[in-house]
Amino acid sequence: MQSVVKAAGVGQLARATTLAVPTNATLPAVSGAMAAAAPRSSVMTQVRSIHAGNVDVPDFSYYRRSSTKDPAADSKTSMESRAGFSYVLAGTLGVSGAYTAKALVNQFLSSWSASQDVLAMAKIEIKLDDIPEGKNMTFKWRGKPLFIRHRTAEEIEQCRAVDPATLRDPQADEERVQQAEWLVILGVCTHLGCVPIANAGEFGGYYCPCHGSHY
């Protein structure tokens, strides 16, 4: 039995069979009253098979690298190639994971940004050469009227001559415009949001007839 276990331990699988009790073994004969009282019986043959491993060990040589198939070879000789493969695989997985994470973050952040139709309404292009001097034109910007006036030199001098302290919202003309000849304002009345009329009112600027507001 010990030899079978030892053989199985080193990988040499075998099958062992043993007989526990001899065949047709009977009890010794007795005489007298003991013979009448004691029933006659016999011991049956018992055969046990000890399978130390009769299953073939699978061969994984097909899945192993050629540099590691020899069990007697030193693992240090192939360590550099095996380590290089592991580094390349880990680096590829890391780059792929980083690129995927970046794409997910960009997609998540882009979902918070404005849609294309909103961005299209936020920007408009106007040819200022089409607006004659002394005239006002109205455009639609973000759903609201936008007034652009091409001011004359006389209008510029008149606006700059006004004392800012006398205005409801004190602010000099130089602070209201970036270029003196162009006046760009949002055409919404400060009272109830009406659209004023251009070239009207006491100042010749804008007038809202709803409640008599002059600009």
C-alpha positions in Angstrom: 0.0 0.0 0.0 2.8 2.4 0.8 4.5 1.7 -2.5 1.2 2.5 -4.3 0.9 5.8 -2.5 4.5 6.7 -3.2 4.1 5.9 -6.8 1.0 8.1 -7.0 2.9 10.9 -5.3 5.6 11.0 -7.9 3.1 10.9 -10.8 3.3 7.2 -11.7 -0.3 6.1 -11.5 -1.1 2.5 -11.1 -3.9 0.2 -10.0 -3.7 -2.2 -7.0 -6.1 -5.0 -6.1 -6.0 -7.0 -2.8 -8.0 -9.8 -1.3 -9.1 -9.2 2.3 -10.2 -12.7 3.4 -9.5 -16.1 1.7 -12.3 -17.8 -0.1 -14.6 -20.5 1.5 -13.3 -19.9 5.1 -15.5 -21.7 7.7 -15.6 -21.8 11.5 -13.9 -24.6 13.4 -16.0 -27.7 14.2 -17.6 -28.0 17.7 -19.2 -31.0 19.4 -22.1 -31.7 21.7 -24.6 -29.1 22.8 -22.5 -26.3 21.5 -22.7 -27.7 18.0 -26.5 -27.8 18.3 -26.8 -24.3 19.6 -24.3 -22.5 17.4 -25.5 -22.0 13.8 -23.2 -22.8 11.0 -22.0 -19.8 9.0 -19.3 -19.1 6.5 -17.3 -15.9 5.6 -17.9 -14.6 2.1 -15.0 -13.5 -0.1 -14.4 -9.8 0.0 -12.4 -8.2 -2.8 -11.4 -4.5 -2.7 -9.7 -2.6 -5.5 -7.5 0.3 -4.5 -7.4 2.8 -7.3 -4.3 4.9 -6.8 -5.3 7.0 -9.8 -6.1 5.3 -13.0 -7.0 8.6 -14.8 -4.5 9.9 -17.3 -3.0 13.2 -16.4 -3.8 15.8 -19.1 -1.0 17.3 -21.1 -0.9 21.1 -21.1 2.2 21.3 -23.3 0.2 22.9 -26.1 -0.7 25.8 -23.9 2.7 26.4 -22.4 5.4 28.6 -23.9 8.3 26.9 -25.6 10.7 28.4 -23.2 9.0 26.8 -20.2 8.3 23.3 -21.5 11.6 21.9 -20.2 11.1 21.1 -16.5 14.9 21.0 -16.0 15.6 24.4 -17.5 16.4 27.4 -15.3 13.5 29.9 -15.2 16.0 32.8 -15.1 16.9 32.3 -18.7 13.4 33.1 -19.9 12.5 35.6 -17.2 13.2 38.7 -19.4 11.0 37.6 -22.2 8.2 36.6 -19.9 8.4 39.8 -18.0 8.4 41.8 -21.2 5.2 40.2 -22.3 3.6 40.9 -19.0 4.7 44.6 -19.2 3.3 45.0 -22.7 0.0 43.4 -21.7 -0.3 45.5 -18.6 0.6 48.7 -20.5 -1.9 47.9 -23.3 -4.7 47.3 -20.7 -3.8 50.5 -18.9 -3.8 52.6 -22.0 -7.1 51.1 -23.1 -8.6 51.7 -19.7 -7.5 55.3 -19.6 -8.8 56.0 -23.1 -12.2 54.4 -22.2 -12.4 56.4 -19.0 -11.6 59.6 -20.9 -14.3 58.9 -23.4 -16.8 58.3 -20.7 -15.9 61.5 -18.8 -16.1 63.6 -22.0 -19.4 62.1 -22.9 -20.7 62.8 -19.4 -19.5 66.4 -19.4 -20.8 67.0 -22.9 -24.3 66.0 -21.8 -24.3 69.1 -19.5 -23.4 71.5 -22.3 -25.9 73.4 -24.4 -27.5 71.7 -27.4 -26.7 72.6 -31.0 -29.9 74.6 -31.5 -29.2 76.7 -28.4 -25.6 77.4 -29.5 -26.9 78.4 -33.0 -29.2 80.9 -31.4 -26.5 82.3 -29.2 -24.4 83.5 -32.1 -25.4 85.6 -35.1 -23.4 87.3 -37.8 -24.4 90.7 -39.0 -22.9 92.6 -41.9 -22.6 96.2 -40.5 -22.0 97.6 -44.0 -25.6 96.9 -44.8 -26.7 99.4 -42.1 -26.6 103.0 -43.5 -25.5 105.9 -41.4 -28.2 107.3 -39.1 -30.4 104.2 -39.4 -31.4 101.5 -37.0 -32.0 97.8 -37.8 -33.6 95.2 -35.7 -32.3 91.6 -35.4 -33.4 88.5 -33.5 -30.9 87.2 -30.9 -31.9 84.5 -28.4 -35.5 85.2 -29.1 -35.2 88.9 -28.3 -35.0 92.0 -30.4 -31.5 93.4 -30.9 -31.2 97.0 -32.0 -28.0 98.1 -33.9 -27.8 101.8 -34.8 -25.2 103.4 -37.1 -24.8 106.7 -35.4 -23.7 109.9 -37.1 -21.1 112.3 -35.8 -23.8 114.7 -34.7 -25.5 112.0 -32.7 -22.3 111.0 -31.0 -21.5 114.6 -30.0 -25.1 115.1 -28.7 -24.9 111.9 -26.6 -21.5 112.8 -25.1 -22.7 116.3 -24.2 -25.3 115.0 -21.8 -24.3 115.1 -18.2 -24.5 111.5 -16.8 -25.7 112.8 -13.4 -29.0 113.8 -15.0 -29.8 110.3 -16.3 -31.9 107.7 -14.6 -29.0 105.2 -15.0 -25.8 107.4 -14.8 -23.3 106.1 -17.3 -21.2 108.0 -19.9 -21.6 107.3 -23.6 -18.0 106.1 -23.8 -18.9 103.3 -21.3 -22.0 102.2 -23.3 -20.3 101.5 -26.6 -17.1 99.9 -27.8 -17.0 101.9 -31.1 -18.5 105.3 -31.1 -20.4 104.9 -34.5 -22.1 101.7 -33.5 -24.8 101.4 -30.8 -25.8 97.8 -29.9 -28.6 97.4 -27.4 -31.2 94.9 -26.4 -34.6 96.2 -27.6 -36.7 95.4 -24.6 -38.5 98.1 -22.6 -37.4 98.2 -18.9 -41.1 98.6 -17.8 -42.9 95.5 -19.0 -40.7 94.1 -21.7 -42.3 95.8 -24.7 -40.4 96.5 -27.9 -39.8 100.2 -28.3 -40.1 102.1 -31.6 -36.8 103.4 -33.1 -36.2 107.0 -34.1 -39.0 108.3 -31.9 -39.5 110.0 -28.5 -38.2 113.1 -26.8 -34.6 112.2 -27.5 -35.0 111.0 -31.0 -33.8 107.5 -29.9 -36.5 105.0 -28.9 -40.0 105.3 -27.6 -42.4 102.7 -26.0 -46.0 103.8 -26.6 -47.4 101.2 -24.1 -46.5 103.4 -21.1 -44.8 106.4 -22.6 -41.2 105.5 -21.9 -38.5 107.5 -23.7 -34.9 106.4 -24.4 
